Amino acid sequence: MNFAVGKSSQILAPSGSFHFPGNFENTTAFPISNIKFIGRKQCTQLRDSSVIRAQNRPTWLPGLEPPPYLDGTLVGDFGFDPLGLGEDPENLKWYVQAELVHARFAMAGVFGILVTDLLRVTGISNMPVWYEAGATRFDFASTKTLFIVQLLLMGFVETKRYMDFMHPGSQAKEGSFFGIEAALQGLEPGYPGGPLFNPLGIAKDIKNAHGWKLKEIKNGRLAMVAMLGIFVQAYVTHVGPIDNLVQHLSNPLHATIVQTLAGSAS
């Protein structure tokens, strides 16, 4: 037996289990006091309010309906997935971690490029421009040695990160890393903790640290866009970003991106 609720919803009673005894107000089979009947007007109001909440959700393109698998629960979810890469839930988990790592690399890269370029332009240090730094030879070690050391260290760290992603908490078990696991203990996959990676004790309750996570991913995405801009600037102008900034400030009306791109095309 069915009770219609609104226009399309139903409350279904299991077949053969629903009956009305003489005093059906006090029945324990289906206590009528626990049923909340919703009329057509109330159902329409609920539906309209749900539509309004969905429309008020911020998206990367105003008015765009986000895909159903991006329901707003992920940090920094603005419904952006034009290629549909996150349709598979398992792939979506990995893409979230991959974006987080790329964002952190980009933030570190932008900071390193700007600081070293500023030291070079001001004459404080005789450093090469950032895109030539890889070809610089150092006195304390050969290029081959540095490459092998970097390969081993980064390979070890990335392997540990992958294992923690596959088996959360496994890399913080006692005896898994020379007895200093407590200093490296992660809060959750992608968010390391302990005194080494979280010395200020920020966002210790990582489950309720939505604001901190959102700030990080927003700054990380901005840094990735900035890195793309730095790459394009270096390719077009053959100088560092601080050189471009000084040139623009010295002649702001004529040394702009429009003149630069027009000059490189001619």
C-alpha positions as CSV (number, residue, x, y, z in Angstrom):
1,M,0.0,0.0,0.0
2,N,1.4,3.4,-0.9
3,F,1.0,6.9,0.6
4,A,1.6,9.6,-2.1
5,V,3.7,12.4,-0.9
6,G,3.6,15.5,-3.1
7,K,3.7,14.8,-6.8
8,S,6.2,12.1,-7.3
9,S,7.6,10.8,-3.9
10,Q,6.2,7.8,-2.1
11,I,6.4,6.1,1.3
12,L,6.3,2.3,0.6
13,A,5.2,-0.3,3.1
14,P,6.7,-3.8,2.7
15,S,4.3,-6.1,1.0
16,G,2.2,-8.1,3.4
17,S,3.4,-6.3,6.5
18,F,1.0,-3.4,6.6
19,H,-2.4,-3.8,8.4
20,F,-4.8,-1.7,10.3
21,P,-5.9,-3.1,13.6
22,G,-9.0,-1.9,15.4
23,N,-7.2,1.0,17.1
24,F,-4.8,1.9,14.3
25,E,-3.5,5.1,16.0
26,N,-1.6,2.9,18.5
27,T,-0.4,0.2,16.2
28,T,3.3,-0.7,16.3
29,A,3.3,-2.1,12.8
30,F,3.2,1.4,11.2
31,P,2.7,4.2,13.8
32,I,0.7,6.9,12.2
33,S,2.2,9.5,14.6
34,N,5.6,9.1,12.9
35,I,4.3,9.8,9.4
36,K,4.8,13.3,8.2
37,F,2.4,14.1,5.3
38,I,3.7,16.7,2.9
39,G,1.2,18.4,0.6
40,R,1.8,19.5,-2.9
41,K,2.5,23.1,-1.9
42,Q,5.1,22.1,0.7
43,C,6.8,19.7,-1.7
44,T,7.0,22.4,-4.4
45,Q,8.6,24.8,-1.8
46,L,11.2,22.1,-0.9
47,R,11.9,21.5,-4.5
48,D,12.3,25.2,-5.3
49,S,14.6,25.7,-2.3
50,S,16.8,22.9,-3.5
51,V,17.0,24.4,-6.9
52,I,17.9,27.8,-5.4
53,R,20.7,26.2,-3.3
54,A,22.1,24.5,-6.4
55,Q,22.0,27.7,-8.4
56,N,23.7,29.6,-5.5
57,R,26.6,27.2,-5.5
58,P,29.7,29.0,-6.9
59,T,30.9,27.5,-10.1
60,W,33.9,28.3,-12.3
61,L,31.5,29.6,-15.0
62,P,28.4,31.3,-13.6
63,G,25.2,29.6,-14.5
64,L,27.0,26.3,-15.4
65,E,25.5,23.2,-13.9
66,P,28.4,21.2,-12.3
67,P,28.6,17.4,-13.2
68,P,26.8,15.2,-10.7
69,Y,30.0,13.6,-9.3
70,L,31.3,17.0,-8.3
71,D,28.7,17.6,-5.6
72,G,30.6,20.3,-3.7
73,T,32.0,18.1,-0.9
74,L,35.6,18.3,-2.2
75,V,37.7,21.3,-1.1
76,G,37.9,23.8,-3.8
77,D,35.2,22.1,-5.9
78,F,33.7,24.7,-8.3
79,G,32.4,22.1,-10.8
80,F,35.4,22.4,-13.2
81,D,36.0,19.2,-15.1
82,P,35.4,19.8,-18.9
83,L,37.1,16.6,-19.9
84,G,35.2,14.4,-17.4
85,L,38.3,13.0,-15.8
86,G,36.8,12.6,-12.4
87,E,33.8,10.4,-13.4
88,D,35.5,7.4,-11.9
89,P,35.5,7.8,-8.1
90,E,38.9,6.1,-7.7
91,N,40.5,8.3,-10.4
92,L,38.9,11.4,-8.8
93,K,40.7,10.6,-5.4
94,W,44.0,10.4,-7.2
95,Y,43.5,13.6,-9.2
96,V,42.7,15.4,-6.0
97,Q,46.1,14.3,-4.6
98,A,47.9,15.1,-7.8
99,E,46.5,18.6,-8.0
100,L,47.5,19.2,-4.3
101,V,51.1,18.1,-5.0
102,H,51.4,20.1,-8.2
103,A,50.0,23.1,-6.4
104,R,52.6,22.9,-3.7
105,F,55.4,22.4,-6.2
106,A,54.1,25.5,-8.1
107,M,54.0,27.6,-5.0
108,A,57.6,26.6,-4.1
109,G,58.7,27.2,-7.7
110,V,57.2,30.6,-8.0
111,F,58.7,31.7,-4.7
112,G,62.1,30.3,-5.6
113,I,62.1,31.9,-9.0
114,L,61.1,35.4,-7.7
115,V,63.5,35.4,-4.8
116,T,66.6,34.3,-6.8
117,D,65.6,36.6,-9.7
118,L,65.4,39.5,-7.3
119,L,68.8,38.7,-5.8
120,R,70.2,38.5,-9.4
121,V,68.7,41.7,-10.7
122,T,69.7,43.7,-7.6
123,G,73.2,42.4,-7.8
124,I,73.1,40.9,-4.3
125,S,74.1,37.5,-5.7
126,N,75.6,36.4,-8.9
127,M,72.9,33.8,-9.8
128,P,72.0,32.6,-13.2
129,V,68.5,33.4,-14.6
130,W,66.1,30.6,-13.5
131,Y,65.8,28.8,-16.8
132,E,69.6,28.4,-17.0
133,A,70.1,27.3,-13.4
134,G,69.8,23.6,-14.4
135,A,72.9,23.9,-16.6
136,T,75.0,25.6,-13.9
137,R,77.9,23.6,-12.6
138,F,78.6,23.7,-8.8
139,D,82.0,23.2,-7.2
140,F,80.8,21.0,-4.3
141,A,79.4,18.2,-6.6
142,S,79.1,17.2,-10.2
143,T,75.9,17.5,-12.2
144,K,75.7,13.7,-12.4
145,T,76.0,13.3,-8.6
146,L,73.3,15.9,-7.9
147,F,71.0,14.2,-10.4
148,I,71.4,10.8,-8.8
149,V,71.0,12.2,-5.3
150,Q,67.8,14.1,-6.3
151,L,66.5,11.0,-8.1
152,L,67.0,8.8,-5.0
153,L,65.6,11.3,-2.5
154,M,62.6,12.3,-4.5
155,G,61.9,8.7,-5.5
156,F,61.9,7.7,-1.8
157,V,59.6,10.5,-0.8
158,E,57.2,10.0,-3.7
159,T,57.1,6.2,-2.9
160,K,56.2,6.9,0.7
161,R,53.5,9.4,-0.4
162,Y,52.0,6.8,-2.8
163,M,52.0,4.1,-0.1
164,D,50.3,6.5,2.3
165,F,47.7,7.2,-0.3
166,M,47.0,3.5,-1.0
167,H,47.1,2.6,2.7
168,P,46.4,5.7,4.9
169,G,48.4,5.7,8.0
170,S,50.7,2.9,7.0
171,Q,53.8,5.1,6.8
172,A,53.5,6.4,10.3
173,K,53.6,2.9,12.0
174,E,56.4,2.4,14.5
175,G,59.6,1.1,12.9
176,S,58.7,2.2,9.3
177,F,61.1,5.1,9.2
178,F,64.1,5.0,11.5
179,G,62.1,5.6,14.7
180,I,61.1,9.1,13.8
181,E,57.6,8.2,12.6
182,A,55.9,10.6,15.1
183,A,57.7,13.6,13.5
184,L,56.3,12.6,10.1
185,Q,52.9,11.4,11.1
186,G,50.3,12.4,8.5
187,L,47.0,13.9,9.4
188,E,45.3,12.3,6.4
189,P,46.6,11.5,2.8
190,G,48.1,14.6,1.3
191,Y,48.3,16.5,4.6
192,P,51.5,15.6,6.6
193,G,51.7,16.6,10.2
194,G,54.1,16.2,13.1
195,P,56.7,18.8,14.3
196,L,58.6,18.5,11.1
197,F,55.8,19.3,8.6
198,N,53.5,21.1,10.9
199,P,55.7,22.9,13.5
200,L,53.1,25.7,14.2
201,G,50.4,23.1,14.9
202,I,48.1,24.7,12.3
203,A,45.0,22.7,11.4
204,K,45.6,19.8,13.8
205,D,42.0,18.8,13.4
206,I,42.3,18.2,9.7
207,K,38.8,16.9,9.4
208,N,37.4,20.4,10.3
209,A,40.1,22.4,8.6
210,H,38.1,23.2,5.5
211,G,39.1,26.9,5.5
212,W,42.8,26.1,5.6
213,K,42.5,23.5,2.8
214,L,40.5,25.9,0.6
215,K,43.1,28.7,1.1
216,E,45.9,26.3,0.2
217,I,44.3,25.0,-3.0
218,K,43.3,28.4,-4.2
219,N,46.8,29.8,-3.7
220,G,48.2,26.6,-5.3
221,R,46.0,27.0,-8.4
222,L,47.0,30.7,-8.7
223,A,50.7,29.6,-8.5
224,M,50.2,27.0,-11.3
225,V,48.8,29.8,-13.5
226,A,51.7,32.0,-12.4
227,M,54.2,29.3,-13.4
228,L,52.6,29.1,-16.8
229,G,52.9,32.8,-17.2
230,I,56.6,32.7,-16.2
231,F,57.2,30.0,-18.7
232,V,55.6,32.0,-21.5
233,Q,57.4,35.2,-20.4
234,A,60.8,33.4,-20.5
235,Y,60.1,32.0,-24.0
236,V,59.0,35.3,-25.4
237,T,61.3,37.8,-23.7
238,H,64.3,35.6,-22.8
239,V,64.6,37.3,-19.4
240,G,63.4,36.6,-15.9
241,P,60.1,37.8,-14.3
242,I,61.7,40.6,-12.3
243,D,63.4,41.9,-15.4
244,N,59.9,42.0,-17.1
245,L,58.5,43.8,-14.1
246,V,61.2,46.4,-14.0
247,Q,60.8,47.0,-17.7
248,H,57.1,47.5,-17.4
249,L,57.4,49.8,-14.4
250,S,59.9,52.0,-16.3
251,N,57.5,52.4,-19.2
252,P,54.0,51.2,-18.1
253,L,52.2,52.6,-21.2
254,H,54.3,50.9,-23.8
255,A,56.1,48.0,-22.1
256,T,53.0,45.8,-21.8
257,I,52.0,42.3,-22.7
258,V,50.3,43.5,-25.9
259,Q,53.5,45.3,-27.2
260,T,55.7,42.4,-26.1
261,L,53.6,39.8,-28.0
262,A,53.2,42.0,-31.0
263,G,57.0,42.6,-31.1
264,S,57.7,38.8,-30.8
265,A,55.3,38.0,-33.7
266,S,56.8,40.5,-36.1
